[in-house]
Amino acid sequence: MSEANPVSNNPVKVTLPDGSARTFDGAVTGTLLAQDIGPGLAKAALAWQVDGEIWDLERQLSVDAEVSIITRKDEAALELIRHDCAHLMAMAVQELFPGTQVTIGPVIEDGFFYDFARNEPFKTEDLEKIENKMRELVDADHPTAREVWARDDAVKHFKDLGEAYKAEIISDLPADQDISIYFHGPWHDLCRGPHLSSLGKIGKAFKLTKLAGAYWRGDSNNAQLQRIYGTAWRDEKELKAYLFRIEEAEKRDHRKLGKEMSLFHFQEEAPGMVFWHPNGWTLYRELESYMRRKILKNGYDEVRTPQLLDRKFWEQSGHWDKYRENMFLSEADDKTLALKPMNCPCHVQIFNQGIKSYRDLPLRLMEFGSCHRYEPSGALHGLMRVRGFVQDDAHIFCTEDQIAEETKRFCDLLQEVYSELGFTDIRVMFSDRPAVRAGSDEVWDRAEKVLSDAAKNIGLDYVHNPGDGAFYGPKLDFVLRDAIGREWQCGTLQCDFVLPERLGAAYMGEDGKKHTPAMLHRVILGSMERFTGVLIEHHAGKFPIWLAPVQVVVASITSEANAYAEKAVEALESAGLRASLDVRNEKINLKVREHSLAKTPVMFVVGKKEAENTTVSIRRLGSKDQETLALDEAIHDLTQEARPPDLQ
């Protein structure tokens, strides 16, 4: 609904979320509506929503509409608070540091930032000063007002103020466009809004978090600016919870833990490619072995396909048009080859070998497929975003009637895997046709219906994620929540009627005729590298014993116990446990600290007494308690404990 609608004296009917309606003699504002409903709501109101659009409380509505009042308890309040907090920060900066120019200041996930032009650099200690000034301004509770100016008047005004960047932004707008200016007391800025009615409505649940550099309009050829980041929440409880998550996230950062635990590293000579160390590769292989057992037990056949394929396969599948810029290419024998960014066309080639009958379906082909995608260097982020990775990938070739059962089988397997890996909070999204896609609307109608029906039939509770399907079909995406509440989209099941036909896949039906199979693309972990990063951060490096690269270290207290420590390690390794030996001439407290930092789950501490009695003193990671057991008994107990969950 446009704000340009003329204000009239005609009756205006507003329909509230509960279905009730109220009629006003003429134009109505959110403030008037809230007052009409009750004084409690009038006091709590922050903004109002009109036909799905957030409005300032004082904006006038002159036509019938569906409306709701937004209060602090509503999720929509967060963006309003953060938007106002960005203005509040800019206002405080300009009061404290006269001559500073403001440029842009958007809301971002979990907070906001503003870019400033200033000759002197901000210092970390300036953040506290700015925060204190922001709190003073909240207490002052300056009212918010909106004015609309002609573009050229706005340009002149900001130039006269010395705000060259703001004037440039406005100059780039069409000459006939009115400019929306928001005032918070005397301070004002170009802004589309909406905003809270006064600065006091923001509250004080905010914190400035860091400084960074930025370029004007993101162009490195332009002037360098200074960016201040902040976060804002509805109350102190939310702010404290967020700051705790950030602190925990820093402790759990897989790149930091990867270094401390000697799991992996990266080098600029191989951007986005992982150098796995022995400990990290042990972790990776244990995870891969677990997944291989789970998948093969569920009726899949493992395959292996080439990494380099002729471009014709990618052209036939449609990936060449959609992913060409993300492919690594090679020229050989006068042909253009591409390192595969995904495995789908390769699995179709295996399906196409020989004549397939309906009796062969469903055919489930699984591969730990090595893929490469060109990710921009700025997007690379440890294990979470790499250029070379392996997927626990599979493609299920089946009839349309088999999709429901295959969906159930996959969802059951996925839930089982996630649970055994320590993830129990899972959210599901159903993503339908994107704007750019392959296949007719009729094909998409069929694919969307069969997949959504399959999900509903098994009682899968999903949220609709419009327009985010793969270019060849709709999908179910599985988002897991980690130990500190972050979400990671890992698993997916995609229903594809397009690629099998484009790549010539066919089977002989019961009617003796050729039919095109449905193709279900599915992963559970997704990228093995990325999921390993998620696992590291979820467990903060403190893996369950079955996954730990080193499961137990035997550390001697004195040199008199060194020989016994060596025998204990031999016995542990003979029992199939991953054990290491520490007989360095160091104090035991130092050894305990170092192995705790390396997140070794169990320590067997041995001295002269333990050597004489063939016992070990057992220390668990994170516990100060210690128990003494006979070596054989300790190994037996640990062997049982260290069995992977699918083998228990």
VOMARKE-171486 format. One record per residue (C-alpha): x, y, z; residue in one letter. Coordinates in steps of 0.02 Angstrom, whole numbers, plus 50000, padded with zeros to 5 digits. Each point is the difference from the previous one (the first is absolute). Last residue first. Layout:
# residues N
XYZA;...
# end
This chain:
# residues 648
513384747151000Q;500594999749820L;498955014649936D;500545010750148P;501864997849964P;500884989250131R;501105010350116A;499044996150159E;500194981449978Q;501885001649968T;500155011850148L;499234987550119D;501114985849938H;501565010850006I;499655005550178A;499664982150054E;501644993949924D;500985014350080L;499264997150173A;499035015350052L;500355016350092T;498795014549997E;500285018649983Q;498845014850020D;500535017149939K;498894998649847S;500075009649836G;500864986249903L;499954983950101R;501444994150110R;500354981650029I;501344993650119S;500684983949926V;500344982950076T;501294986349978T;500375000450188N;501885003649988E;499805011449850A;498565009350083E;501075003250156K;501515005849899K;498965012349902G;498634999249870V;498695012549942V;498774993249872F;499225015249920M;498315000349913V;499095012349885P;501515008049915T;499405017949970K;501725006449941A;499865013450135L;499644986150126S;501544990849936H;501075015350033E;499275003550172R;500174981850057V;501804999349938K;500435015950094L;499234993050159N;500994983849976I;501655009350010K;501124997849848E;501334987349950N;498984994149852R;499204982850012V;498425004449905D;499334985549897L;498535000249881S;498474988949981A;498704996949865R;499084984650062L;499904983549905G;500314988550149A;501784997349938S;500205018950004E;499525000550183L;501184985750043A;501455008349910E;499625016550090V;500024991050168A;501664991849957K;500775017149963E;499335006950165A;500784985350092Y;501695004049923A;499825018350048N;499504996950181A;501725002450078E;500175015849896S;498745008250114T;498205005849983I;499694991049836S;498625004949879A;498934987749901V;498915009549878V;498274994049953V;498805002449855Q;501155009349882V;499035005749846P;498395000550103A;498514993249904L;499604984550107W;500445009650158I;498665013249976P;500855015649939F;500555014350111K;500535011749858G;498685012850051A;498734985949969H;498925010649885H;501515009549935E;500974984549948I;498434991849932L;499585015249893V;501775000149930G;499854981449962T;498355003949914F;500875012849890R;501364987949948E;498804985649970M;498955011349890S;498204994650014G;499764990350162L;498414991349946I;500035001549811V;498634996549874R;499575001749816H;498414990449958L;499834995649816M;498334995149925A;500184987149864P;499625003349817T;498934986249923H;500264988049856K;498584988249959K;499724981650043G;498475004150107D;500924995250159E;501215013949956G;501664998949912M;501185013150071Y;500675016649937A;501355013050032A;500385010749847G;500955014350082L;498635013049973R;498684987750059E;500924995450159P;500395018650029L;498205006350002V;498904989250113F;501025004350154D;499444999250182C;501335006850116Q;500374993650176L;501185010850103T;501104998650153G;501155013650066C;499195016850037Q;500865006150158W;499125009650139E;500845007950151R;499264996750172G;501564997650106I;500044981049993A;499554999149816D;498345001649910R;499714989349845L;499205005749838V;499324986849882F;499535005849825D;498584991649906L;500115003449814K;499115005449843P;500744996249829G;501225003449858Y;500605017650041F;500114995150183A;498605007150108G;500115016850089D;498475008649928G;498904998950154P;500664992750164N;498454992250078H;500234993350175V;500044981450037Y;499234987650122D;500274982749929L;498504989250043G;500504985649886I;498575003549881N;500365018750004K;501774997649934A;499424988349861A;498625012249952D;501275014249991S;501134989649889L;498624993849884V;499205017149985K;501605009649966E;500584987649868A;498334999449910R;499775018949996D;501815001949946W;499734988449851V;498445009949951E;500935016350019D;501264993849872S;501804995250036G;501565009850042A;500035014350124R;500305018550026V;498625007350109A;500214986250129P;498724985950022R;499644993850177D;500994998550161S;499274990050145F;500955003850160M;500344988250144V;500645004350174R;501044988250106I;500385000650187D;500744983050047T;501805001549944F;501284989250093G;500764989549861L;498844985550042E;498495011549987S;500565007049833Y;500264982649930V;498314993450059E;499065015249935Q;500854998249831L;499604981549987L;498165002650042D;499905014549877C;500794989449863F;498854985250025R;498465011250006K;500505009149840T;500334983349916E;498264994050048E;499175015749929A;501075000149843I;499574982049952Q;498445004349899D;501015011949891E;501144985749954T;501764999450069C;501805005349973F;500765005250167I;501535011049992H;501295000650138A;501285012150069D;501004999750160D;500885014949922Q;501875003249991V;500805017249989F;501185011149902G;499605018549987R;499635003050184V;498695008750107R;499694993250175M;501694991550015L;500875016750024G;499005014349926H;500165003849814L;498775013449944A;501315013549967G;500954988249886S;498474997949890P;499474981649995E;500524989749849Y;499234983150026R;500864983250011H;499244983050038C;500624983450070S;498544988050013G;499784988950150F;498824990449890E;498304991650015M;498904992449864L;498254994750053R;499014990449869L;498144999550038P;499724991849884L;500804984849918D;498284991749975R;499475015149897Y;501314994049878S;501695007449956K;500924996449838I;501895001750008G;501045014950053Q;498835014950016N;499964999050190F;501895002250004I;499895015349888Q;498595006850110V;501194998850148H;501265010949910C;498705013249954P;499545002250186C;501735000850080N;500255018550035M;501285013649961P;500894987949882K;501695005849940L;499615005649824A;500704994349834L;500135009949839T;500624989049859K;501415002049875D;500884984850075D;500085009050169A;499385016950063E;499535002250183S;498625009550087L;499605003950182F;498145003350016M;499135013750101N;499725012049854E;499214985849898R;498744996050135Y;498295003949924K;500334999049813D;501214985650013W;498924991450130H;498614997249874G;500194981049998S;500404999249816Q;501255014350011E;500834992250152W;500164983449907F;500685008849846K;501355008650105R;500994983850002D;500284993250174L;501425001050126L;499704993250175Q;499604982449944P;498724989050090T;500034988050147R;498534989450052V;499224993850162E;498374990249988D;498645005450120Y;498794989050096G;499955007950171N;501434990150075K;501125008049868L;499525017350062I;500314997150184K;501654990849973R;500645013249880R;499495013950119M;500974992450144Y;501514997249889S;499945018149940E;499905006850178L;501444989050056E;500985005049845R;499775018650034Y;500524998650183L;501554990049950T;500365012949865W;499945013750130G;501214991250116N;501214995749859P;499945017849929H;498805004349858W;500585013849882F;498335006749939V;499725009349836M;499125016949994G;501555009049939P;501454988349957A;501565011350000E;499165011050131E;500164985850124Q;498694991450107F;500174989350157H;499344984050075F;499734990250162L;501445005450111S;498895001350155M;500455018150036E;500005004449814K;498354991749961G;499305007450160L;500345017749937K;499334996149826R;498514990750073H;499465015350098D;499324992750163R;500725013150116K;499485013849881E;498264992349984A;499864999250190E;500355018650015E;498775003749861I;498694988750078R;500255008450170F;499825017149919L;498374994249922Y;499314993250164A;500495016150089K;499115010449868L;498434989250007E;499915001650189K;500355018649991E;498465003249895D;499395001849821R;501714998449923W;501365010749922A;501704995749926T;501355011849941G;501295002049863Y;501015015849968I;500705002449826R;501375012249953Q;500115006149821L;501284998049862Q;499745011149848A;499604991649835N;501034988649889N;499674985550120S;498155001149956D;498764994750135G;498965015849982R;501325009950093W;501274987350058Y;499974991750170A;501144997750149G;499474991750161A;499595004050180L;499134988250121K;498564995850116T;498965015050048L;498704994150124K;498115001350013F;498634995650124A;499745018150053K;498225003449945G;499565004949822I;498345007950050K;500955014350082G;500585005749829L;498235004949952S;498564994449887S;500944984849935L;500565000249819H;499414994249828P;501025005949911G;500525005149824R;501485009850068C;501015015849965L;500615006150168D;499555011650141H;500635006350168W;498975014250078P;498844988650100G;500064983449909H;499555006049826F;499674988549851Y;500155006449822I;499084991749854S;500495007249832I;498725003049864D;500514993349830Q;499875011649849D;501875001449975A;500274981250007P;501234994750137L;501885001149971D;500055017550074S;499314993050165I;501474988250022I;501235013849953E;499245012050127A;500204986950136K;501834997849954Y;500325018749996A;499275003350173E;500785017350025G;498385006850073L;499785011349847D;500224984649891K;498644991350102F;498765014149972H;500425002349816K;499704981649962V;498375000050100A;499355015249906D;500454991649836D;499034984350047R;498425008750058A;499684996950185W;498874988450098V;500045001550190E;499914986750135R;500035003150187A;500754990250145T;499925006850177P;501595001950104H;499974988550151D;501345009150102A;500304983550090D;500344991649833V;501205014249959L;500964997150161E;500094981549960R;500735003849828M;501305011450082K;500544985650111N;500134988449850E;501055012749905I;501215001650144K;500114981150016E;500374998449815L;501355013350006D;501114988050100E;500204989549842T;500725015049909K;499215009549856F;501195005749866P;500265018649970E;499485007649834N;498184994850015R;498764992849875A;498814988150090F;499194983549953D;498584994350112Y;499634982550061F;498524989650058F;499524984950104G;499594981450007D;499964998149810E;500245017149921I;499105016750017V;500735013449890P;501045015550033G;500625009749849I;501075015749990T;500205010650156V;501295014050000Q;501065003950153T;500285018750022G;499584999950185P;500574984250092F;498954997650157L;498375007249932E;500294992349829Q;500354983050076V;498465000750112A;498855003949853M;500784986249897A;499734987750144M;498185005250021L;499704998449814H;500674982150006A;498964997050157C;498435005449907D;500294986649870H;500444987350134R;498405003550097I;498944999149843L;500844983849945E;499694992050169L;498195005650014A;499504988349858A;500264985250119E;498555006350107D;500205001550189K;500515018249987R;498345004949925T;499345000449822I;498175004549976I;499104990249865S;499115004949840V;498934993249858E;499465014749893A;498595011849951D;500595016649930V;500625016350079S;501484994250106L;501075013750075Q;501804997750054R;500195004750183E;500424982550061L;501344998049867D;499554986249878W;500524981849975I;499254992049843E;498964983950004G;498325008149960D;500385013450129V;501164995650143Q;500135012150145W;501425007750098A;500695000150177L;498414997850103A;500244995950185A;499185015650071K;498534999549879A;499834981350033L;499765002950186G;498855014949970P;498764989649898G;499364995749827I;499565018049955D;501705005850061Q;500864987249887A;498955005749851L;500365018350033L;501884996750011T;499984989449844G;499235014549906T;498235001649932V;499255009249852A;498145003350018G;498464995150100D;500854984450069F;499384982049988T;500654985750104R;500094981749951A;500224983350087S;500864985949907G;501264996050139D;501395008249897P;499075016849993L;498955006549855T;500005018849973V;498515009049923K;500235018149946V;498495011349980P;500245013749869N;500775016150063N;501444998749880S;501904999550005V;500674997549825P;500944983749965N;501825005049974A;500524989050145E;499854985649880S;499274983350050M;
# end
